[in-house]
Amino acid sequence: MTNGLDPHALRSQFPILARTVHEKPLVYFDNAATTQRPHSVVEAISSFYEHSNANVHRGVHQLSVEASEAFEEARESVARFLNAASAKEIVFTRGTTEAINLVANSFLGASVRAGDEVLITHMEHHANIVPWQLLCQRTGAKLKVAPMDSTGVLDLEAFESLITDRTRLVGIVHVSNALGTVNPVQEVCVMAKAKGVPVLVDGAQATPHLAIDVQALGCDFYCLSGHKMYGPTGIGALWARQSHLEAMPPWQGGGEMIKHVSFTETTFNEVPHKFEAGTPHVAGAIGLKSAIDFIESVGVAQIAEHEQALLSYATEKLLAIDGLRIIGQAKNKGPVISFVVESAHAHDLGTIVDHFGVAIRTGHHCAMPAMQFFDVPATARVSFAAYNTHEEIDVFIDALNHARAMLVP
């Protein structure tokens, strides 16, 4: 038990954690890819479909009213969770990836010109690389990359020097999914704002582990994914300053995002609905609200302290294994450890430990440039959540030692 958080008690809220894999108790250490869902989230989604399923905003019957109220309550919940100034600043998306694409196509898409620049970092997830590449290819703009050092820490001096009068946006990951590095987002925002450059933050890996205050951070856009934070897949959100949303053109057209349509012109809905074309993922939004309720009931600070204790314990155990190297050794890390074992491929390690019931991630983690920087084709990655335990780490270490004995000559 850490600071009042008892992971053993929490586990009873997650039905999937009671199952076995290959006749072994499941040890789920793939939380950076997706977390498991507590029963409260599953029940919230089920209850909506069983009792209030209807389309939102366009009906006057009771079910539609209930669905609309629940959907907008979810928006209010996300706004409170991020300390947004208004729920109007929350746009529901399919996740972080769609949120970044929305900004790339709407905020910059109509204004970027040849010779303009977008600045990102070397540790970005593909979701914060490819949309900007596509934009640059289409417009003639240039994608610039701020370097990191051998521990996986952003070079702030180099970063600041790369912001020029042609920089139109900075995109930065809050917590690296591949390295665990927690970037100094507030400091980055100060640097960028001093030169009048807006900042987008990929918060997919931060929202499950850190208290997020978008107003204090000073960024312009913040993106999150529900399935990384104990919520459903297919739902996420973009927080953006209302002034930006008011000025941005719609990205997609269809129902809901309009006020009036004729064959000659269309007038668009108010924000945030202007960016939510079509029937939204109502059940997903309701599930996301329930996930936020779960996080807040446990306590963000309590979760973070528990996960840091797991990170420290697992790091110590892993470093004791001969031939193992941790990739990404920033002092300020989220609960993620990527590693390689000499003479053993990451996929083989993952396959063998799975037979001990241990689920880890192997591969490039949608961060190929980071893998290339460290000159590794792939890593094995363990990532922790509130429901994980020290005992599970012991099981994992035992399984990893068995895998190493099988694979290393």
N, C-alpha and C positions, 0 to 999 in steps of 0.2 A: 504494500500500500504506500502510495506517494502523495503526501500533502492532502490526505483525505480521499484520494481516488483509489478505489479498489477495483482493479481490472477483472478480478475473478467474479465480483458481483455484476459488473457490466456485461460480462460474457453471456449471462443468462438472458439478456435482452436481444441477443443475436442468434436466431435459430440455426443458421448455417454453421456456426462454430461448434455445434454438437455433433456434426457428422464425421465420418471416417473417410480416409482416402487410402487405398491399398491396405485396408484393415488396420490403419494407424489413425490416431486422433489427428484431425486437421490442425496444422500450424500455418496460419495465413500471414505471410510476410510480403504480400504483393500490394500493399495499400497505396503506394504511389501510382499504381496503374488504375485501381479502383478499390474503394473501401467496401466493406460489407454493410448491410442495412439493418438497423434495429427493428424489432417487431413494430414499434410505433410508426415507423415510416411505411412499412408494408400495410399496416392497418389503416393508415390515413388514406393511402391510395385505394385500397379495397373498399373502404367506407364510401369514398366519393363515387366509385363505380356502382356500388350497391344501392346508394340512397339519393345521390344528387347529380348523377351524370347528365350533363346537358352542355350545349354550347354557351359561350359567355358573351355578354355585352349586347346581344342582339335579340334577346327574348324577354317577354314580359311575364311568362309563366313562372311558377314557383321554383321549379328545378333550375331554370336559367338564372333566376335571381340568386339562388343559393350558390350555384357554381361561380357566378360572377363575383359575389362577395368573397368566397373562399380564394379565388384567383387573385383578387386585389389585396386581400389580407396577406397572401404570400409575398406580393410585391413590397408591401409595407415591412414585412419581416426581413427581407433581404436588405432593404434600405436601412433599417435599424442596425442590422448585423454589421454593415459596412460604415455606419455613421454617415450616411448620405444626407444631404441637406433636405431632400424631398424624395418621395417615392416616384415622382415624375422623372427622376434621374436613373431609374432602373428599367432596363429593357430586357425582357426575357429572350433568351436565345437557346440553341441546342447545347451550348457549352462554350468553353473558352475559345475553341477554334472558330466557331461562327461569330463570336463577339469580335475577335481580331479581324476577321474578314469583313465584318460590317464596317469597322472603323477604316480599314484600308480602302474599301470601295466607296464609302460615303464621305467620310471626313476628308480624306486625301484624294480620292479618285477624281474629283472634278477640278481640283486646284493644282495638283502637282504637274510640273513641267520638266522638260529635258534639262538636265544639269542640277536639278534639285536633289536632295539627299535624305535618306532615312537611315538612322543610326541604331544598330542593335548590338548585342554582345555575343561573344564566342560560345557562350554556354546555353544558347536558346534552344528550346524545343522547336521541332519543325513547324509547329503551328504559329510560331512567332518569327519564322524565317520565310516560308514559302509565300504567304500572302503578300509580303513586301517585295519579294523577288518578282512575282507576277505583276505587281503594280509598276515596278521599275522597268520591267521588260515592255510593258504596254505604253509607258509614258516617256521612257528615256531617262528617267531618274536613276540615281546611283545608290546602291545599298552598301553602307559602310559598317564595319565590324570592329567593336572595341575589344581589345585583347584581354586575356586573363593570364595569371601566372601559373606556375607548376603545381600549386596547391588547389587551383580552381577558384581563385579569388580575382574579382574584376580589378583591372588596373585603372584606378580612378583618374590618375593624372593623364594617362593616355586617352581615357574616355572623354575627359573635359576638352582635351586638345582637338578631338575629332568633331566637336560641335562647331559648326561654321555658320555664316550668314545664309548658307543654302540648305541647312538642316531644317526639314519640315516636321519631323517627328522623331522621338526617341522611343524605342520599344525595348522593354527590359523585363526579364523574369524575376519575380520576387524570391522564389525558392526554386533552385534547379532540381528538376526531377532526376537528372542523371548523376549529379555530384553532391546534392544536398546543400550547396552554398546558399546562404541567405544574403541577398544583395542589400546594400545600404540605399534602399529606394528613396528615402527622404533626402539623403545627401545628393543623390542623382537628380532628383527633382529640383533642388536648389540650383545646381549647376545649369540644368537645362533652362529653367525659368529665367535665370540671369541673362540668358541670351534669347529669351522670348520663344523657346521651343516647347511645344506640348509633349507630355509623356504618357505613354500607354504601358500599363503593368499587367503582365501575365501572372495572375494570382492563383492559378489552379492548384499549386502545391502549397500555397500559404494559408488559404482560408481554413483548412482543417486543423492547423497547428498554431496559428498566430492570431492575436487580436488585431483586426484590421480597422483602421480609421482613415478613410480616403481623404477626409479634409485635412487631417494632420500630415498625411504623407505628402500632399501637395501635387498629386498627379492629376491628369485630365481624364484618363480612362482606366478602369480596373475591371478585369475579366475573371470569371469564376465558373467552375463546373460542379454541378450537384453531386455527381457520382464519386468525386474525390472526397466529399465531406459527408459521407453516410447517407446520401440522397440517391434519387433515381438517376438512371442514365437518360440521355436525351434532353436534359434541362440544364440551363445555366443562366448567367446574366452578364450583361454589360452595365457597369456604372459609368456614366459620363456626366460631366458638368452640363447643367441644363442649357446654358448658353450655347454650348457646342451642339447639343441635340436640336435646339431650335434652328440653328443655322444649317445643319446638315440636310442634304436631300435624302429622300427615301432610298433604301437599297433594293428592296423588293416591292413589287406591286401586287395588289389583290384586294380581298375583302378586309374589313376592319381598319386598315390603315388610311381609309378615305372618309371624307365628309360628303362629297358630291362627285358623281361621275357622269359625264356625257361623252358623246363621241368626239367632241372637240377639245374638252379639257377636264381636268380632275383637280379638285381641291383636297388637300390631305388633312388627316386627323391631327389632333394635338399630340405632343410628346407625352409619354413614350409610345403611344399606340401607332404613331406614324411609322415605326420600325418593326411592327409585329403583324405582318401581312398573313392572312389566313387564320384558320383555327389553331390556337396555341395548344401547347402540351399542358392542358389544365391539370390533369392528374399529376404530372411531373412537378408543376409549380407547388401544388399542395404537398407533395412528398418532400420537396425541398424545404418548405416551411417547417415540416415536422422534423427534418434533419437538423435544421437550425435550432429548433426547440431542444432537440437532444443535446447538441453541443453546448448550448447555453445552460442546460440543466446540470451537466457535468462540470462545466466551467472551462473556458478556454485556457486560463492560466494553469489550472490543474492538469488538463490534458497535456499542455506543453511541458510542464515539469516532469510528468510521468514519462513522456516520450523521450525527453532528454536523458533521463536515467537509463532507459532501454538503450539509447544510442551509445552512451558511455560504456555500458556493460558489454554490449555486442562488439564495439570497437576494440576493447581490451582483449576479448576472447579471440577475435579474428586475427589481431596482430601477433598473437602467440603461435599461429599456424605457420610452419615453415613454407616459404615460397609464395605466400599470399601478400598481395599488394593492394592497398585501398586506393581507389581512384577518386580524387577529390578530398582534400584534407584541410578545408577551410576551418578556422577556429569557430566561426559562427555557422552552424549547420542545422538543417532540418533533420527529421528522423529517417534519413536515407543513407545507406552505405552501398557503394558500388565497389566491386573488387574483382581481381583476377588472380588465378592460381597458376603458377609456373607449370608448363607442360600439360595443362588441362584446359579444354575448351569450355567456355561458360555454359553452352547448351548441354554439354555432357554433365556438368555439375548440377544443372537444374533438373535434368532428367533423373539422375540418381537420387537426389534429395527428395524428389517427389515421391519416390517409392517408400520413403520414411514418413510420408504424410505432410511434407514441408513444401509449401508453395512459395517460390521466389520467382523473380523476373530475370530473364537472360536476353541479351541482344544489345542493340544500340540505343534503345529507349527513346526512339524518335529524336535523337540528338547526335546524328552522325558527325557533324563538325566537331563536337566535343570529343567524340571517340577518336577522330583523326588527330586532334591536338595531342592526345595522350598516347597516340600510336598503338591503339588496341582495336581489334575488330569488334569486340563485344565485351561486356562485363556481366557478372552476376550481381543482382541487386536485391537487398533486403530493405524493407521499409515498414515502419511501425505505425500503429494506431492506438487509440485509447484502450482497446480491449486486449492488447498483447501483453505477455508476461515475461519475466526473467526466466521462468521454467521453460517456456517455449524457445527462448534463445539457446538454452542448454541442449534441447532436443535438436535444434538446427545445427549447432556446432558438432554434435555427435554425428549427425547425418553427413555433414560436410567432411569430417575426418574420414568417414567410411568412403565417401566419393573420392577423396584425394588418394586414399590407399589403393583404390581400384584403378585410378587413371594415371598417377604419377609413377614413373619407373623407379 
